[in-house]
Amino acid sequence: MDKETIIIGAIALVILIIIVRFLTKKAFKILLIVILLAAGGLFSYIYLTGIHTISALEEKYCNDTSDKTDSLKCVCIVQPIADDFHQRFSEEQLDSMNSVTFAKELSRALFNKRSIINSKLRENNAMHLLKDFKDDFLKLGQE
């Protein structure tokens, strides 16, 4: 984790604790606790996946070409995402990107390249792989 993220998380936690302490209505306290837990879960999920860069994403799916599923995920999903990242960011920006920003930009890249990804998956009769790709991240976050 980088220092900025730790500091932001600590400040957010202190602010939420202060808000919860001074709120008198039970419903608001419960709502804030749920929001806090959801934010903590998302924060943990991002760090537990272990994929915080484009190179880590490519390493996970593009190194083993003997596995047909990973090979298709590489060609149909990861390469368009990597192209989007390389079009929008310089190498220096990619290297300095923190994991929270990477997660946000990954979802933006999936949205930007959705037509290319879908057409490539249709060509290979592998539309289920997009759901599998997303599920892979959820499984990694739970390990």
N, C-alpha and C positions, 0 to 999 in steps of 0.2 A: 504494500500500500504506500502511496505517496503521502507526504506530510500534509499537503493541502486537503486531501480527502479526510484524513484523520481529524484535522482541526475543524473542518466544516461539520463533520459528523458529531464531534464533541460539543460544538456550539449549538447545533440543532437539538441535541439531547438535553442540554442544560435549559434551553428555552422551553422545550416541551415539558420538562419536569416542573419548571416554574409555572407554566400555564396550568398544568394539571393540579398543582398544589393550590392555586388561587381560585380555580373554578369551583363553584358550589353545586352546580347541577350534576347529578349522577350521569345523565345521558351524555353530556359533553365530555365527561371524564372517560366514559367507556369508548366514545367515538375517537377521542385523542389517543387512547391506548391502542385501539385497533389500527389507527393510522400509523402510530409509532411501530407497531409490530410489522405491518406491511412494509414500511420503509426499511426497517431492519432486515426483513426477509429479502427484499430486492437488493439491498446493499450486500448482504451475504452471498446471494446468488451470483452476483457479478464477480465477486472475488473467488468463489469456490469453483467456478467453471474453469479457471486457469487459462482461458483464452481472452487475452486483453489486447492482442495486436493482429493485424492482417497476416503477418508471417506465422503466428501461432495457429491461426485458422487454416492457412494453407498447409502447414506442417501436419495438422490433424487429419485433413481429408485428401491431400494431394501427394503424400509421400508413398502410400501403399497402392500402387496401380493394379496389383493382383486382386484386390477386393473390388468387385464390380460396383457394389453400392457406393463405396467411398469414392471410387473413380467417377461415377456419374454425379455424385454430389459436388465433387471438385469441378468438373467441367460445366455442369448446368447451374450450380448455385454459387460456389466459392469464387470462381474466376470472374463472373459478372460483378460480384460484390467487390472483389479486389480492384477491378477496372474502375468502378465508381469511386472507391477510396483514392486511387491514384489520379483520377481526373480532378477530384475536389481538393486534395491535399498534397503538399510537397512532401518529400521524404523526411525532411526535418520535422514537419508537423506530425507526420505519422509516428516518428520515433518518440516525440515528446507527448503524445496523446495519452491521457490517463484512462483507466479502465471504465470509469463512468461515462466519459465522453465517447470512448470506443463503443460501448453498448448502445448509446443513443445514436451514434452515427451508423452502426451496423443495422439498426432498424430502419434508418433513413435510406441506407443503401439498398436494403431489401425492397423498400417501397419504390425507390427510383428505378430499379432494374427488374421489377416484377414482371413486365411484359416479356423481356428477354429470357428471364428464368423460366417463366411458364411455357414459352414456346420451345425452349430447349428440352424441358422435361416432357412436353407433349411429343416431341420428335422421338424421344427415347422411350415413350410409353412408361414414364416413371413419375407421374404427378404425385404419388404418395411420398416421394423422397423429400419434398418441401416440409411436409408435416414431420417426417422422421428427423430432418435437420433441426427443426425447432425442438422436437422432443429430446434430441441428443443433448441440448443445452440444459434442459430441465433435469435430465438424468445426472449430468455432471454436477449440477448444483446440489443434488441430494446426496451425493457420495461423500 
